[in-house]
């Protein structure tokens, strides 16, 4: 059976897992990982593959992987990519999804966290790019600016963020940041591994990854 993205959005169990996973991350002090994040990642991953000429089904699979990619946080932040892939397998199998589609989705989910990730296929590459470039002020939930950690500062400093895809050329993350809140070096301190992974993901899609902050190209 060809499960669709809308089928996942309509599934109450999946909604519960996303909500409860984010509740765990709130307790741990992490930035937002709820519906705003997973829907943005889902839409971005799908858009990337469509812009690069991949099939509508591959773009749909990337969208589904994006929506499900963080459910493993309901178990534990550590190894959440792998536990999320196992959870997604059980959910999709129970829904009657096609085994080939399941394999593609869970492979992407299991390879999205920078500690163990690798862009093993185009869907995984699109998911990595969409997830790791979601940097924005609205992800910060700590109301006390005097108590910001480095992740809060980096996200809160971002006034504008967009990922530009130029087929056969580049995937360019363009950021405008307030350097009174966060120095450019702070960004690199926590995002260097993510940007390295984005570079590998872009290469998998035949692109060069570029990072532009305040009009200056840094990668």
SVG drawing of the C-alpha trace seen along z (x, -y; Angstrom):
<svg xmlns="http://www.w3.org/2000/svg" viewBox="-6 -44 41 49">
<polyline fill="none" stroke="black" stroke-width="0.4" points="0.0,0.0 1.2,-3.5 1.0,-5.4 0.9,-9.2 2.2,-12.1 -1.4,-13.0 -2.0,-9.6 0.8,-10.3 -0.5,-13.7 -3.9,-12.1 -2.5,-9.4 -3.2,-10.3 -0.5,-7.9 2.2,-9.7 0.9,-13.0 1.2,-11.8 4.7,-10.5 5.8,-13.9 4.2,-15.8 5.7,-13.5 9.1,-13.5 9.1,-17.3 8.0,-17.3 11.1,-15.2 13.3,-17.7 11.7,-20.6 12.6,-18.9 16.2,-18.6 16.4,-22.2 16.5,-21.7 15.1,-24.1 11.8,-23.4 11.4,-20.0 7.6,-19.8 5.2,-20.3 6.7,-23.6 10.1,-21.8 9.0,-18.5 6.6,-20.0 9.2,-22.6 11.7,-19.8 9.2,-17.6 8.3,-20.4 11.9,-21.4 13.1,-17.9 10.3,-17.4 11.0,-20.7 14.7,-19.9 14.1,-16.7 11.3,-18.2 13.6,-21.1 16.3,-18.6 14.1,-16.6 13.5,-13.5 10.2,-11.7 7.1,-12.8 7.2,-9.6 10.7,-10.2 9.8,-13.7 6.8,-12.3 9.0,-9.8 11.4,-12.6 8.4,-14.5 7.3,-11.5 10.8,-10.9 10.9,-14.5 7.7,-14.3 8.8,-11.2 12.5,-11.9 12.5,-13.0 10.0,-10.6 12.8,-8.6 13.3,-11.4 10.3,-10.0 12.6,-7.2 15.9,-9.1 17.8,-11.9 20.8,-9.5 20.6,-7.4 17.2,-8.9 17.8,-8.5 18.1,-4.7 15.2,-4.3 13.1,-6.6 13.8,-4.4 12.7,-1.3 9.6,-3.1 8.8,-4.3 9.3,-0.8 6.6,0.5 4.2,-2.3 4.5,-2.1 4.4,1.7 1.3,1.6 -0.3,-0.9 0.4,1.5 3.1,-0.5 5.1,0.9 8.3,2.5 10.5,0.6 9.0,-2.7 9.5,-1.7 13.1,-0.9 13.8,-4.2 12.1,-6.2 13.7,-4.4 17.1,-4.5 16.8,-8.3 15.6,-8.6 18.4,-6.4 21.0,-8.5 19.9,-12.0 21.8,-12.7 25.2,-14.1 26.9,-11.8 26.2,-8.7 24.7,-10.2 25.6,-9.6 23.6,-10.6 23.2,-7.0 20.5,-7.9 18.8,-11.0 16.0,-10.9 18.5,-10.8 20.5,-13.6 17.4,-15.8 16.4,-15.1 19.9,-16.0 19.9,-19.3 16.3,-20.2 16.9,-19.3 20.4,-20.8 19.5,-24.1 16.4,-24.8 17.9,-27.6 15.5,-30.3 14.6,-32.5 11.2,-30.9 12.9,-27.6 14.1,-29.2 11.8,-28.4 13.9,-29.8 12.2,-33.0 15.2,-34.2 17.8,-35.7 20.3,-36.1 20.2,-32.3 20.7,-31.4 23.1,-28.6 25.0,-28.7 22.2,-26.9 19.7,-29.5 22.0,-32.3 22.7,-31.0 19.1,-30.4 17.8,-33.6 20.3,-35.6 18.9,-34.5 16.8,-37.3 16.5,-35.6 17.2,-32.1 16.6,-30.4 18.0,-27.5 18.4,-28.3 18.6,-25.3 20.2,-25.9 19.9,-22.7 23.2,-21.3 25.0,-24.0 24.5,-24.6 22.5,-24.3 23.1,-27.7 22.1,-28.4 21.8,-32.2 21.6,-33.6 21.2,-37.1 22.3,-37.1 22.5,-39.7 26.1,-39.7 25.3,-41.5 23.5,-38.3 25.8,-35.7 29.2,-36.0 29.8,-34.2 32.3,-31.9 29.6,-30.8 27.7,-29.5 30.6,-27.5 31.3,-26.1 28.0,-24.2 27.3,-23.8 30.6,-22.8 29.7,-19.1 26.3,-19.8 27.7,-21.9 30.2,-19.2 27.3,-16.8 25.4,-19.2 28.3,-19.4 28.2,-15.6 24.5,-15.6 24.7,-18.3 27.4,-16.3 25.2,-13.2 22.7,-15.4 25.3,-16.7 25.5,-20.1 28.0,-22.2 27.0,-23.3 27.6,-27.0 27.1,-29.0 26.5,-32.8 26.2,-34.8 25.5,-38.5 26.3,-38.6 29.7,-36.9 30.3,-33.5 32.1,-31.3 31.9,-27.9"/>
</svg>
